[in-house]
Amino acid sequence: MKRTIFIRLLLHLTIAVVLITLLVGTLVYRYTDSMLREEVLLHNQELLGQSRKMVEQALGEVKQSAASLALHSDLQKAVWLSWDLEEEYRFLKNTEDLITERINSSTYLDSIYLYSAQNQKLISSSGITDLQQFSYKQGVQQFMESKHIYDWQAVHLEEGDHSVNVMTFLFSVPIWGIQKQGAILMNLKEDVLYSAVVNSNNRKLGNMAILNQEGEVLSYKDKSMLLSRFNQADIQRIQREKEGSFTEKINGQDTLVSFLTSDANGWIYLTLNPSAEVFKRSHEVIRVTLLISYIAFSLGMLMMIIVSIRYYKPVRRTVHMISTLLDKPFSKMHDRDEFSYIGDSVNRLYVEKEAFKEKFRGQELVIRDHVVLSLLSGKTNDNELMRQMQYYELDLDHTHFIVLVLRIHVGADIPAGPEEQALNLLHFQVRAICEELIAACGKGLYVSQFHSRDVLIMNAGHWGGPQSAYHYAKELAIRLRNRVADELHGTAVTVGIGGKYEKLSEISLSYNEALDALLYERIAGKGSILSISDYQSNHVDRSRFTACRQLVDKLIHELKTWNTDKALQLKDELIERLASDELVGFPYKDIMLTQLLHALMTVRIELCGGEEDGSPDLILAFSKKNSLEQVRVDLDLVIRDIAERLEGKREIKHQDVVEKLVEYTKRNYREPISLQTLADMALMNSQYVSKLFKEVTGKNFLDYLTETRYNEACHLLEQTYLTINEIAEATGFGQKQNLIRTFKKYCGLTPSEYRNQRSVQRIKG
């Protein structure tokens, strides 16, 4: 076989392991690399912030020093007055000494110049210099022409034979003057300030630079190199984002640029670090990740090979077993894999199985089965049965028998195919199980579909006495039930066990007893083992019969009084009692259930006026049920049907009752009758009588009684000369006030006014 399952399984697992390793390795590397980069950038930002703080502290000291000098009286005079070296020598000397003192007291100051626009000269610690000879003449003139009070500039000063880069702070004198008269120039050595900041941060910042707001370099070790590194787009990005970092290729090398903008003066602090040094740990992470991925991949491949071999072995053994059992090998085996081979084998088995089933259907042992049927029907004598059994070689002794009757309940999971064929196959499988169990237990016969029941006739001579034989028969029935449930999913078997008999002609007696036991399946449920011996020895307390009878009587009473829900509840209570009471045997439970059925049939006959339509078949219908749940559902239908019939009878009966009560009211309105009086007469609840009275007459009882008395009082007022008191007494009102109140309610007049009005109408008429 070229394409084996092992190779395919190995290939699929290899692809899965490679993909998982790549995915996990990539995720680990990305997460670790991102974490390290973030750590580096945060550290750079923290150091830049510290450097910015130190620089701004130094600049603040310079500003404070410049402001104090600008306010000094000697410097004010030096700016405003013309210098006469002969006359003002001491004054200028003091100014020079003051500048020298400030330089010596500061760490960062390199030199201080005081420029006087009046004299066009500058004075410093080294003497007086003419503006035209000053190396930063242009910067001074630009500041004097600007409107700024102070300004910072990066200056390249020529001092003798050497030059120096300084950061120059120009401060206006006077401070708040409308027109500048002079300026103080304080020069900070750029390399001194730069070295102090970098050394304070342990040189972790790499190459740090300071730029002003316009992006001009104020401090860096090599300004020309820095300016050549950045284009205008980079400066604009730094000015726009204020704080951050990015990677730029500078002089062919990837460089990490971290920047921070000062909120005080807008200066930009940035560092330049080679990416290879900064992210050296990230590269180590890559190597570690690749190593771990390689180890995980190797272990995955090893486990994959072990698992593939382990799960391939049973497939290989199955193929080898099938190949040794086949008479004819399949063609083109070199082009197939193992599963194709197994599939073809299953197809061949299926074809052979179908052929066997067809052969089985065509062969029926009619004569042999006829002899077995005679045993169950008991139509021949013992001698004739013995002769036929010997002739047909039936595997059955001539004495001691016990019969088991099976009721097979087919579930939804029957084999595929036509229904009749599927059922035949199912019974054949049950028969095979039964015959196997018969062979294991001794001698016996299996009879299929005798009166729609499968039957087992077992020799019980070696099983001992009757009780021991029943025990062995039950054990056989339990094994049979469990085998069918395990091998035929969805199929259940109920087994009825008859008594033990000695003669062949008595087999029919044991068979009938097994059928009788099987009738109790509706009490025990599907899959039960029902023995006639258990029922014959079962006893029950009389109080349980009485309690059951009382429950049935109560149910019938509730049904007759139209309490259908209560009757259904009592029915459920009775079914639950039958299902849960283990002290009562199935025969007595069946008697209790039969009592309920007879009571319901009696109600249908008595209360439904003989319209019974099919009630004699009720017992037969219930005898075919195989569970209490089915009995419960059918009883629901019967009770509801009776309730509907009684409802129609009740409406007619109620109308007759109310008509009699109305007639009684008309005859006895003079008496002190009440609603309770009518309820007692009708043997009903007073509220229910009031409801029926209003449904039939359209009025409640009190209104109807009052109207009857009122009509009679009107008649007496018109036709007699009785007094008002006499009329009130004669019509049942009793008191005169009751009569007057009723007349005012019905006609708006008193009885006397009504009599006078009717008299006038008669006279006019």
TABELVEN-V809552 format. One record per backbone hydrogen bond with DSSP energy under -0.5 kcal/mol. NH is the residue of the N-H (numbers start at 1). CO is the residue of the C=O. E is the energy in kcal/mol with one decimal. If there is no record, write none. Layout:
BEGIN
nh->(NH:NH)
co->(CO:CO)
e->(E:E)
END
This chain:
BEGIN
nh->(2:4:8:9:10:11:12:13:14:15:16:17:18:19:20:21:22:23:24:25:26:27:28:29:30:31:32:33:34:35:36:37:38:39:40:41:42:43:44:45:46:47:48:49:50:51:52:53:54:55:56:57:58:59:60:61:62:63:64:65:66:67:68:69:70:71:72:76:77:78:79:80:81:84:85:88:92:93:94:95:96:97:98:99:100:101:102:103:104:105:106:106:110:111:113:114:115:115:116:117:117:118:118:120:121:122:123:124:127:129:131:133:134:134:137:140:141:142:143:144:145:146:151:153:155:155:157:157:159:159:160:162:164:166:166:167:168:168:169:170:170:171:172:173:181:182:183:184:185:185:186:186:187:187:188:188:189:190:193:194:195:196:197:198:199:200:201:201:202:203:204:206:207:208:209:210:211:212:215:218:219:226:227:228:229:229:230:235:236:237:238:239:240:241:242:243:244:246:248:250:250:253:255:256:257:257:258:258:259:260:261:262:266:268:269:269:270:270:271:272:273:275:277:278:279:280:283:284:285:286:287:288:289:290:291:292:293:294:295:296:297:298:299:300:301:302:303:304:305:306:307:308:309:310:311:312:313:314:315:316:317:318:319:320:321:322:323:324:325:326:335:336:341:342:343:344:345:346:347:348:349:350:351:352:353:354:355:356:357:358:359:360:361:362:363:364:366:369:370:371:372:373:374:375:376:377:378:379:385:386:387:388:389:390:391:392:394:396:400:401:402:403:404:405:406:407:408:409:410:414:422:423:424:425:426:427:428:429:430:431:432:433:434:435:436:437:438:439:440:441:442:444:445:447:448:450:451:452:453:454:455:456:457:458:458:459:460:460:461:463:464:469:470:471:472:473:474:475:476:477:478:479:480:481:482:483:484:485:486:487:488:489:491:492:494:495:496:497:498:501:506:507:510:511:512:513:514:515:516:517:518:519:519:520:521:522:523:524:525:528:530:530:531:532:535:536:537:538:544:545:546:547:548:549:550:551:552:553:554:555:556:557:558:559:560:561:562:563:564:567:568:569:570:571:572:573:574:575:576:577:578:579:580:581:582:584:589:590:591:592:593:594:595:596:597:598:599:600:601:602:603:604:605:606:607:608:608:609:610:611:612:617:618:621:622:623:624:624:625:631:632:633:634:635:636:637:638:639:640:641:642:643:644:645:646:647:648:649:650:651:652:653:654:655:656:657:658:659:660:661:662:663:664:665:666:667:668:671:673:678:679:680:681:682:683:684:689:690:691:692:693:694:695:696:697:698:699:704:705:706:707:708:709:710:711:712:713:714:715:716:717:718:719:720:727:728:729:730:731:732:733:734:735:739:740:741:742:743:744:745:746:747:748:749:754:755:756:757:758:759:760:761:762:763:764:765)
co->(334:2:4:5:6:7:8:9:10:11:12:13:14:15:16:17:18:19:20:21:22:23:24:25:26:27:28:29:30:31:32:33:34:35:36:37:38:39:40:41:42:43:44:45:46:47:48:49:50:51:52:53:54:55:56:57:58:59:60:61:62:63:64:65:66:67:69:72:73:74:75:76:77:82:83:84:88:89:90:91:92:93:94:95:96:97:98:99:100:101:102:103:187:187:185:123:113:183:121:115:181:79:181:116:116:129:114:127:124:122:120:130:130:131:134:136:137:138:139:140:141:142:170:168:153:166:155:164:157:162:158:159:157:155:164:188:153:166:186:151:168:184:149:182:173:173:115:171:113:183:169:184:111:185:167:186:108:165:189:190:191:192:193:194:195:196:197:198:199:198:201:203:272:206:270:219:268:216:212:210:210:222:223:224:225:226:226:231:232:233:234:235:236:237:238:241:259:257:255:248:253:250:248:273:246:255:256:271:244:269:242:267:262:211:260:267:209:268:258:207:256:254:274:274:275:277:279:280:281:282:283:284:285:286:287:288:289:290:291:292:293:294:295:296:297:298:299:300:301:302:303:304:305:306:307:308:309:310:311:312:313:314:315:316:317:318:319:320:321:322:332:333:337:338:339:340:341:342:343:344:345:346:347:348:349:350:351:352:353:354:355:356:357:358:360:362:364:365:366:367:368:369:370:371:372:373:374:374:381:382:383:384:385:386:387:388:389:394:502:501:458:499:456:496:454:494:406:492:408:412:418:419:420:421:422:423:424:425:426:427:428:429:430:431:432:433:434:435:436:437:438:395:457:455:446:453:449:449:450:406:447:404:445:402:456:443:400:458:400:460:461:465:466:467:468:469:470:471:472:473:474:475:476:477:478:479:480:481:482:483:484:487:488:409:407:528:405:530:403:401:503:504:506:507:508:509:510:511:512:513:514:515:516:517:518:519:520:520:521:525:495:528:529:497:531:532:533:535:541:541:542:543:544:545:546:547:548:549:550:551:552:553:554:555:556:557:559:558:562:563:564:565:566:567:568:569:570:571:572:573:574:575:576:577:580:581:585:586:587:588:589:590:591:592:593:594:595:596:597:598:599:600:601:602:603:603:604:606:605:608:610:614:615:617:618:619:620:621:622:627:628:629:630:631:632:633:634:635:636:637:638:639:640:641:642:643:644:645:646:647:648:649:650:651:652:653:654:655:656:657:658:659:660:661:662:663:664:668:671:674:675:676:677:678:679:679:685:686:687:688:689:690:691:692:693:694:693:700:701:702:703:704:705:706:707:708:709:710:711:712:713:714:715:716:723:724:725:726:727:729:728:728:733:735:736:737:738:739:740:741:742:743:743:743:750:751:752:753:754:755:756:757:758:759:760:761)
e->(-1.4:-1.0:-1.7:-2.8:-2.6:-2.5:-2.6:-2.4:-2.2:-2.3:-2.2:-2.7:-2.7:-2.5:-2.4:-2.7:-2.7:-2.5:-2.8:-2.8:-2.5:-2.3:-2.6:-2.6:-2.7:-2.3:-2.5:-3.0:-2.3:-2.1:-2.6:-2.6:-2.2:-1.9:-2.5:-2.6:-2.3:-1.9:-2.5:-2.5:-2.1:-2.3:-2.6:-2.2:-1.8:-2.5:-2.9:-2.0:-2.0:-2.7:-2.7:-1.7:-2.2:-2.9:-2.0:-1.9:-2.0:-2.7:-2.7:-2.5:-2.8:-2.7:-2.2:-2.1:-2.3:-1.2:-1.1:-2.0:-2.4:-2.3:-1.3:-2.3:-2.8:-0.5:-0.5:-3.8:-2.6:-2.7:-2.5:-1.7:-2.6:-2.6:-2.5:-2.1:-2.3:-2.7:-1.9:-2.0:-2.3:-1.7:-0.6:-1.0:-3.9:-1.2:-3.0:-2.4:-0.6:-3.5:-2.4:-0.5:-2.7:-0.6:-0.6:-2.0:-1.1:-3.2:-2.0:-2.6:-1.4:-3.5:-2.1:-1.2:-0.6:-1.1:-1.2:-1.7:-2.2:-2.3:-2.0:-2.3:-1.7:-1.2:-1.7:-2.3:-0.6:-2.9:-0.7:-2.6:-0.7:-2.7:-0.6:-1.8:-2.5:-2.8:-0.5:-2.5:-3.3:-0.6:-2.9:-2.8:-0.6:-2.2:-2.8:-2.2:-1.7:-1.7:-1.8:-2.8:-3.4:-0.5:-2.4:-0.6:-3.1:-0.5:-2.5:-0.5:-1.7:-1.9:-2.1:-2.6:-2.4:-2.2:-2.1:-2.4:-2.7:-1.6:-0.8:-0.8:-1.5:-2.1:-1.8:-0.6:-1.5:-0.8:-2.8:-2.5:-2.9:-2.7:-1.5:-3.2:-2.0:-1.9:-2.5:-1.7:-0.8:-1.0:-1.1:-1.5:-2.3:-2.0:-2.2:-2.7:-1.9:-2.6:-1.8:-2.5:-2.1:-2.1:-3.0:-0.8:-3.0:-1.5:-2.9:-3.6:-3.3:-0.6:-0.6:-1.5:-2.6:-2.2:-1.7:-3.1:-1.1:-3.2:-3.2:-0.5:-2.3:-0.5:-2.2:-1.7:-2.1:-2.4:-0.7:-2.1:-2.7:-1.1:-1.5:-1.6:-2.1:-1.9:-2.0:-2.5:-3.0:-2.6:-2.2:-2.8:-2.9:-2.4:-2.4:-3.1:-2.7:-2.4:-2.7:-2.7:-2.6:-2.3:-2.8:-2.5:-2.3:-2.2:-2.9:-2.6:-2.4:-2.3:-2.6:-1.3:-1.5:-0.6:-0.5:-2.4:-2.7:-2.3:-2.2:-2.4:-2.6:-2.5:-2.5:-1.8:-1.2:-1.4:-1.1:-1.5:-1.9:-2.7:-2.7:-2.4:-1.9:-2.4:-2.3:-2.1:-2.3:-2.5:-2.2:-2.5:-2.5:-2.4:-2.1:-2.3:-2.5:-2.3:-2.1:-2.4:-2.4:-1.4:-1.2:-0.6:-1.8:-1.8:-1.6:-1.5:-1.6:-2.4:-1.6:-1.4:-1.3:-2.1:-2.0:-0.8:-2.1:-2.6:-2.2:-2.3:-2.3:-2.0:-2.1:-2.6:-2.1:-2.3:-1.0:-3.9:-1.9:-0.5:-2.7:-2.8:-3.8:-2.4:-0.5:-3.3:-0.7:-1.5:-2.5:-2.5:-2.3:-2.4:-2.2:-2.5:-2.0:-2.1:-2.2:-2.5:-2.2:-1.9:-2.6:-2.8:-1.7:-2.1:-2.6:-2.1:-1.3:-1.5:-1.6:-0.9:-2.3:-3.2:-0.5:-3.0:-0.9:-0.6:-0.8:-1.2:-3.0:-3.1:-2.6:-2.6:-0.7:-2.3:-1.7:-0.5:-0.6:-1.1:-0.8:-2.9:-2.6:-2.0:-2.4:-2.6:-2.4:-2.1:-2.4:-2.4:-2.5:-2.2:-2.3:-2.6:-2.4:-2.3:-2.3:-2.1:-2.1:-2.7:-2.5:-0.6:-2.0:-2.2:-2.4:-2.4:-2.9:-3.2:-2.7:-2.5:-0.7:-1.7:-1.7:-2.4:-2.5:-2.2:-2.1:-2.1:-2.5:-2.4:-1.9:-1.0:-0.7:-1.2:-1.6:-1.0:-1.2:-2.4:-3.7:-0.9:-3.3:-0.6:-0.6:-2.5:-1.1:-1.7:-1.4:-0.6:-1.1:-1.1:-2.4:-2.7:-2.3:-2.8:-2.7:-2.0:-2.2:-2.7:-2.5:-2.0:-2.3:-2.3:-2.5:-2.1:-2.4:-1.9:-1.3:-3.0:-1.1:-2.2:-2.6:-2.1:-2.4:-2.3:-2.3:-2.1:-2.3:-2.4:-2.5:-2.1:-2.3:-2.0:-2.1:-2.0:-1.0:-0.7:-2.1:-2.6:-2.0:-2.3:-2.4:-2.4:-2.2:-1.6:-2.0:-2.8:-2.4:-2.2:-2.3:-2.3:-2.1:-2.2:-2.1:-3.2:-2.3:-0.6:-0.7:-0.5:-1.2:-1.4:-2.0:-1.5:-2.1:-2.4:-2.2:-1.7:-0.7:-0.8:-1.3:-1.8:-2.8:-2.2:-2.4:-2.6:-1.9:-1.7:-2.3:-2.9:-2.4:-2.1:-2.5:-2.5:-2.3:-2.1:-2.9:-1.9:-1.6:-1.9:-2.9:-1.9:-1.4:-2.6:-3.2:-1.8:-1.8:-2.3:-2.8:-2.2:-1.9:-2.2:-2.7:-2.1:-2.2:-2.1:-2.3:-1.8:-1.9:-1.4:-2.2:-1.5:-2.3:-2.5:-1.7:-2.3:-0.9:-2.3:-2.4:-2.4:-2.1:-2.4:-2.7:-2.0:-2.0:-2.0:-2.6:-1.8:-0.5:-2.2:-2.6:-2.4:-2.5:-2.1:-2.2:-2.3:-2.4:-1.8:-2.2:-2.3:-1.8:-2.1:-2.3:-1.7:-2.4:-1.9:-2.4:-2.5:-2.1:-2.3:-2.0:-0.5:-1.1:-1.9:-2.0:-1.3:-2.4:-2.6:-1.9:-2.2:-2.2:-1.4:-2.2:-3.0:-1.1:-0.8:-2.5:-2.3:-2.4:-2.3:-2.3:-2.2:-2.3:-2.0:-2.0:-2.3:-2.6:-1.9)
END
